[in-house]
Amino acid sequence: MLPHYHLSLSRNLIYSKLSGMSTTPKPCFSIFVIILFLSHKACSSIGGDTLSSGQSLAVSQTLISQESIFELGFFRPSSTNSLNIFLGIWYKNFADRIIVWVANRDSPLFDPSSSRLEISQNGNLVLLNKFQTPIWSTNLSSSRSNFTEAVLLDTGNFVLRDRSNSSTIYWQSFDHPTDTWLPGGKIGINKRTGKAQFLTSWKNSENPAPGMFTFGIDPNGSSDFFMEWNRSQRYWSSGLWDGQTFSSVPDMRLNKIYRYSFVSNENESYFTYSIYGVSVLSRFVMDSSGKIEQLTWMDGIWNWNIFWSQPNMQSEVYALCGAFGVYNENVSTYYCECLKGFEPFSIDETRLNDWSGGCVRKTPLQCENGNSNANGKKDGFLKISNMRQLPRNSKSFPAANARRCELACMENCTCTAYTFNSSGCSIWKGALLNLQLSPGDSAGQDLYIRLAATELGNAGGNRKLWVVIAVLVSLTILISSFLLCCLCLRMHKRKSTYAWELWNNDQGVELLEPKLGYPSSTSLLLRCINIGLLCVEESPADRPTMSNVVSMLGNELAPLPEPKRPAFSTGRGVMDSIPSNSSMGIYSINNITISTVGAR
């Protein structure tokens, strides 16, 4: 509570000065101020709000705005053991340091003893590391070192200006916001240069590095504002400005605190806001959760309150859980979890609610190792039910049924998932983003995720095993064909007709029994089906002998006859189709003796 009393006192003095009123602080409050200042102040000010040419700001020093609203200096993330050092601006006198701007969010410092901020010989603000190498600069082209000064204003704006004419601004932090937008700042675009101001979230609550979410104006010139994931996927739009509010933010009408303005001319388009009353602090924040929030601090409340926030639902934020991460409202850890067979990319994803790195496979796919059948194990698919929505950027595939869709994905190592529904077959390549489970018992769609065999809890057979299975299946078809042709020819013909139609339409793989797993070569499977169809030809003269079948199976390169469409009539009588001397035939090929059984 003490920091809030201190802030309230300082700000009341400021507001009184601005309004021309005289306010005398109570003695007890002054004591609190002194105690708090001595206990809370870890750094020393260099003596004001200004950094002049020839001066340096060390890690142990700060600049304080004229009315003690903001402070500029070096900081480390407060609740981590990070050694990273950043130059930033924060509200002064709050118990929790609230950072509103960061200079070197991409390039942290590491050595507190030698790092410093200064005005260079050419008039630029530069941040130097222990090697005296600039890691951040204002990058002004013209030289003006003897006439510049850097000043921290009570608005939170850090400006590089002409020392003799304070209205001449060479550079200002308001033109380069990070995740926070303060009153008086702009979010817009310079139409002449194409330079835009936009907010970019922190990577997580303790890392000011640029995150995945941004907020900015429509670059095409309209008054619409967007939120995007990775500067590529838009997931929220403000709607057009009607003079008072954006169509998607009706809450903006319900206030007597803020004055919003949209400006558009031949040079620029931008949105800005100010405050009617003086006893209010406000900030917009592009949060690492993917939401834009406007927060308000008022006297007597002692807390930051969210005035409005968008999107309304956390589930509307695109790819919140990163690649192969799943948004699940039943999970307490920031609503995110990894798919089975995957794990968080880094510990930050579970400790600091940073899921920007998503999830990675625990076990690489066999095809990624250049061996689709190593150690007798094969990749497979895991069914994920109740998906609220499927990932974007799917590719349609012409498949008659789920089995063909599955095999199409399996044959391409870059394919990571597939689904088959009333709309047909869809496959996904690469990372899966924006995965969301339906809440509770809500019905959703099924998605099949590609995993290594060890993650599926079972192993597929190797190629030799598959060949054995294929041959056994073919021989079973062969023997059954001869017996069933004699005993129930009409019924068998109906089944073989269905098989022939699939084979003739290049859908022979649909005859594969799913429990057998995936063949390493579909050509072998189709060859076995071709042989089986030849064995049930209408005329016995067109059917291969057992010796022919063995030869066909043993020589995969030899061409096969095209099977004819099976007929539904028996043609000749069953007994007429069996040679009188065929009760037992013995053939020998390659020293292998095979007996065929004929009906009596």
N, C-alpha and C positions, 0 to 999 in steps of 0.2 A: 504493500500500500504506500510506503514511503516514496518510491519513485513517482507515483501518480500525484501525490501532494506536491512534490517538487515541480513536476510538469505543470500542474494546474496553476501554481503560483507564478512561475516564469511566464506562462502564456497569458495569465490575467494582466501582468505588467505590460506585456507586448500589446495586448488588445487595447488596454487603457491608453497607451502611448499613441496607438494608431487612431483612436477615436477622440483624442484630446481630453480624456478624462484623467483624473488623478486618483490613484489607488495606493494605499499604504498597506504593505503586507503586515500580517500579524506577527508579533515577536516569536511565538511558538513555531510558526511556519518557517521563519528565518532560521531558527535553530535546526529544524529538520533539514533545511536546504544545505546548511553548512556541513552537518553530519553526513548527509547523503553524498555531497560532492566529494568529501574526503574519502569516504568508504567506497564509492562507486567508481571514482575516477582512477583508472589504471595508467592512463597516458597523460602527458603534459602538453598543453597547448603552446604553440610557438609565439603566442601573444596576440591573437586576434583571428580575423577571418581571411587574411590576405597572405599569399605567398608572392614575394617580389623577386625580381632578378637578383641573382647572387645568393639567394637563400635556398636551403634544402629542407624537406620534410622527412625526418627519420621515422623508422618504424615505431618508436616510442613517443612520437609527437602527433598532434592533431590540429586541424583548423576548426574553429567554432563560429557559426554564423552570428551576426551582430546581436540578435535577440535570443541566442541560445536555443534555437529550434532544431537546427541540424548540426551534425559533426562529421568531419571528413578525416579519415586516417586509415591505418592498416588494421586488418583483422584476420583472425583464423575462425573457421567454423567452430561454433561454441561447444557442441556436445560430441565431437569426434576427436580422435587422436591425430588428425591430419596435421602435417607440417606445412601445408600450403598457406601462403600469405597473399592477401588480396588488398587492393586499395579500394575503399568504398565510402559511401555516405550513408548515415543512419540518423534516425530520430535521437536527439540527445535526451538523456534523463529518463528513459524507459528502463524498467527492470530487465526486460528482454530486448536485446539489440535487434532492431528491425531495419534491415538493410534495404535501401531504396535505389542504389546505383552501385555498379561495380565497374572499375576501369579495365582490369586485366583478367576478366573471367576465363579467357582462353589460355592465359599464360601466367600461372601463379609463381610467386617468388618463394624462395626456400631459406634464405639467409637473413635473419632479422638484423644482424649487426651491420651490414653494409648496404642494404637496400634503401632506396630513397627516391623521393619525388622532387623535381626541380624544373626551372625554366632554362632551356638550353640556350646556346649562343645565338641560334637563329629564331628564338622567340617561341619555341614549342614547349608545351608541357611534356616531360619525358619521365618515365619510370625506369630506374636503372637497377640491375641486379648486381651481385658481388663482383662481377667482371666489368662493371661499368658499361654494360651493353644495354641499350634501350629495349625493353620488352613490351612497352606500350608508349604511344605518343599521340599527340593531337594532329600530327602530320600536316601542318600548315606549310604552304609552299614559299611564301614571302618571308623575308627576314625582318624582325621588328623587336629584337631582344631588349633593347634599351627603353622600350616604350610599353611594355606589357606587364600585366600583373594578373594573378589568378585569385579569384575571390569566391568564397562560399556564401551564397545569398540565403536569406530566411525562407525563400520559396523551395530550397533544396536544390537549386540550380547552381552548378559549379561553372564559372565563366572565366574565360581568358579574354581580357579587355585592354583597351588603351588606357594607360595610366593617367594621361592628362584629360581624357574625355571618356567618362565611364559609360556613356551610351553607345560607344563603338565597341561592339562585341565581335571578336575574331572566332571564337569557338565557345560552345556551351554544352554541358552534359544533357540538357533537355533535348538536344537534337540527336542524341545517341542513347536512348533509354535502354535499360536491360529488361527486367521483368516488371518494373513498377512505373506507373504513370501518375505524376503529381499534378495538382491544380496549376494551370498556366502552361503546362506542357502541351505538345502537339503529337497527335498520331495521324500521319497522312503521307503525302507524296509530293515531291517537287516535280512538276510537270516538265520543266526544262532539262533537268539533269537525270530524272528518273530515280533519284535518291528517295528512299522511303524510311519513315520511322515506324517501327513495329516493336511489339513486346515479345520477348522470348523467355519462356519459363526457365527456372533453374533445373539442373539435372535431377536434383532431389532437394529435400529440405535443408541439407547441410553442404551442398556442393553448388556454387554459383555458376559452374560451367554451363554453356547453353544446352537446354533440354530439347525435347521433341515437339513442344507445342508453341505456336506463335499466334499473335493477334495483330491484324493490320487491315488497312483499307484496300478496297478493290483497285488494283492497278489500272483497270480500264477507265477509271475516272468517275464511277458512280459513287453515291454516298453509302454504299453497302460495305460493312466490315465483316471479315471472316476470321475464323479460327481454323488452323491447319495443323496436321501432324506431319512432321519432317518436311515442311515447306512444300508438300506435294498433295496431300489428301485433305480436302476441305470437309469439315464435319459440322460446322455451325455457321449460320449467317445472321447478321443483325436485322436484315431487311432494310428498306430505304428510309431515309430521314424525312419526316413530315413537318419539320420545323420545331417540334417539341420532343419527339421521341422516335426511336426506331421501332418498326412494326413488330419485331420479335422480342422487344423489351418494354412491355407496357408499364412495368414498375417505375420507369423513369418519370412518368407523369405524377406519381404520388409523392411529391417532395416539395418542400419549401426551403431547401438547403442549397441545391445546386443550380447553377446556370450553365446549360449545355449550348454549344454553338458549333455549327458546321459551316465551314468557309470553303468556297470553291471559286477560283478565278483562273485567268490564263496562266498564272505562274504556279499555282499549287492548289491542292485540295487537302483539307485537314479537319480534324475534330478536336475541340478543346473544351475545357470546363473550368468554372470558377465557383467560389463559395459565397453565398449571400451573407451569412453571419461570420463573425470573426472568432467565435469560440468553438470552432470545428476543425479537426484535421481529417484529411481524406486521402485515399490512394486507391488506384486501380492496380490489380496484380494479376498477371498471367501465371496462375499457380502450376506447380509441377503435377497436379492432378488433372491438368488439361482444361480447367475452368477459368473463365475471367470473372473476377470478383471486384466489386467496389465496396471498400470498407470505410467506416466512419468512426471517429473518436470524438466524443462530446464531453464537456464538463459535467461532472456529476454521475457519469455512467462508469467511468474507470475501466473501460474495456473497448476493444475494437469490435464493432458489429458489422455484419454483412448487410449492406443496403440492398444490393441485388447481385445475382450470380447466374451465369449461363455457361453451358447448357443446364437445364433444370435437373436432368437425370445423369448420374455418373456413367451409366451405360451408354449414353450418347457420345461420349468421348471416344474418338477413333483410336484403336490399337493401344489402349491404356496399358495392357499387360505385355506388350512387345511380341516379338516373333515366337510362335508356338506356346504363348501364354494364353490362359483362358480366363475371361472375366466371369466370375461366379459370385453372385450376391450372397451366397451362403458361406463364403469364406471370409474370415475376419481380417486376414492380412491384406488390407488394401484391395480386397475383392479379387485378387489375382492368385493363380496357381499354375503350375506347369502341367502339360499333358503327360500321361503315363509314358515312360521311356525318355522323358526329358528332365532337366534340372536347371535351376536359375543360372544365368550367365555369370553373376557375381553375387557375393554375400550382401551387397547393398540392396539388392532387389527384395530381400526379406527383412532386412534390418532397418532400412531407411525408406521403404516404399518407393524405391527406384526400380521400375520394371522396364526402363527404356531399352536395356540389353536383352530383354525377353528370356527365352529358354534355349538350351542347346541339347543335342542328343547325348544320352549317357553312353550309348553304343553306336558306332558308325554303321551305316548300312553296308551290306556285303558289296553291293554294286559300286559304292564309293571307294572301296578298296581295290577295285578292278577285278573282283572275283565274286560273281553272283551266287556262288555255291560252295563257299569255303567251309571245310570241316563238317560237311554234311548239313549245314544250316542255311536256311533261305529267309530272305526278307518276307514280311507278310503285312497284314492290315489289321488294325484295331478299330472296332466300331465305337464311335462316340455318339451316344443318343441325346436327344433333346437339345439340339443346338438351336438357340434363338435366331441366329442368322449365320449364314455361311460367309466365308471370306470373299472379298472382292477379287476381281481379275481372274476369274475361272475361264477355262477354255472348254467349249463344247466339243464332244466327240461322238461320231455316229455309231452308237452301239445299240443293238436290239434289246439287250437286257443287262442286268447288273453284272453277270459273269463276264461278259465281253468288255464292259466298262472297267472292271477290275483288272483284267489281263492287259488292257491298253495302258493302264497306269503302271503296272508291274514291268512292262517291257521298256519303260523309259525311266532311267535312274533319277532324272530331275523331277519326276512326278512324285509329290509328297502326299497327296490325298485325292480321293475321288468321292463322288456321290452319284446315286442313280435314283431318280424320282419321276414324277409325272412329266417333268420338263425334259427328261432324257439324261444323258451322261455328261457330267462335268468333271474336269480334272484340274488340279492345281499344281503348279511348278514352283519350286523354291519355298521361301518362308511363308508360313501361314499367319496372317495378321487379322486382328479384330475378331478373334474367336470368342463367342459368348454362349454360355449355357442358359437355357430357359429357367426362370426362377420357380422353385417349388415343384409342383407336379405338372407344370405347363407342358403341353405337347410341343415337340420341336422336330427338327429334321435330323437324319442320320448322316454322319460324316465318317469316312474310313481313312484313318491315318496310317501312313506307311512307317513300319518299325522294323528294327533288327529282330531276328528270330528269338534271340535270348530275352528280349524285352516282351515278347509275346508269350513266353512260357512254354514254347514248344519248338520243335525243330522239324524242318522239312527234309526230304530225302535228297541225296546227291544225284548226279545224272545217271550213274549206273543203276542206282535203285529205281530211278524213274523209268529207265529203259526196261528193267525187269518187270515193273508193274505194267507198263504199256504192253509188253509182249504177253504177259499173263492175261491182261484184259482182252487182247486180241485173240489169243488162243481160246479164252472162255467164250468169246463171241463166235469163234469158228466152230467149236464143238457144239455149242448150244444151237447154232444155226443149222447144222446137219440134223441134229435130233429134232429140233422144233419144226424143221421143214417137213419131217415125216409125220409128226404127231399133231401139230397145230399150225399148219402152213398159213391159213388165212390171218390168224391173230398175229403171227410173226411178221407177215407182210405189212400189216398196218404200222407196226413199230419201226420196221426198217424204212418205210416210206417217210416217216417223220425224220429219221436220221439222215436219209438221203437229201431231204429238202434243206436241212441245216447245212449239210456239207456242200450242196450245190450252190448255196447262197453265201459261201465263204464264212459260215458261222459254225463250222464243225467243232470249234473249241467249246461250244455250249454243251456238248455231250460229256465233257469232263466232269467226273465226280468231284465236288469241292473238297472232300476229305482227303483226296489223294495229294493235294498241294498243287504247286505250280511247276509245270514242265520247264526245263532249261531250254527246250526247243519245241515250239509249237509245230514245226514241220514234221517231227517224229510222230506227234499225236495225230496230225491230219493223215499221215501215211497209214497209221494203224486203222483209222476210221475208214479210209479208202479200201483197205484189204478186207475189213469186216463187211463192207457193203458188197464187195465182189463175191463174198462167200454166201450171200443170200440172193444172188441173181435169180430171176424167174426160171431160166433154163439151166438144168444141171450141167449142160455142156459149157456154159459161160462161167461156171464156178471154178476157182482154182483148186487143184488138189492140195493135199497136205504138204507135199514136197514143194509145190509152187509157193505156198504160204511161207514156209521156212526160208526159201530163197528170197522172197520179197522182203521179209523182215531182216534178213542178214545183209542185204545189199541196199542201203538207203539211197544210193544214187541212181539205181535202175528205175526207168519210167514205169508207171503203173497204168493199166487200162482204166478207162473212165467207166465207172459203174452206171448201169442203166437205171432208170427210174423203176422201182419195184411196182409190180402190178397187184391189184386187189383180187384178181381171179386166179384160180389154181392152174388154168391151162390144161395140161395133161393131168391124168390121175396121179396120185402120189406114188402108187406102186409102179406106174410106168416110168417115173422119173428115177427109179433106182435100178441100176444094172443088176442082172440076175446073179452075177458072180462077184458082187461087191460086199458080201457079208463080212469080209475081212480083207484088207489090203495092207501089204507091208512094203515100205519104201525105205531106201537108204541113201542119204545125201551127206557127204562129208563125214562118213563113218558114224552117222547118227541114225538110228533106226526109229521110225515113227509109225505107229499103227493108227489106222482110221477105223472108226466104228460105223457100220451101216445098219439101218433098221431092218428088222426081219419081218 
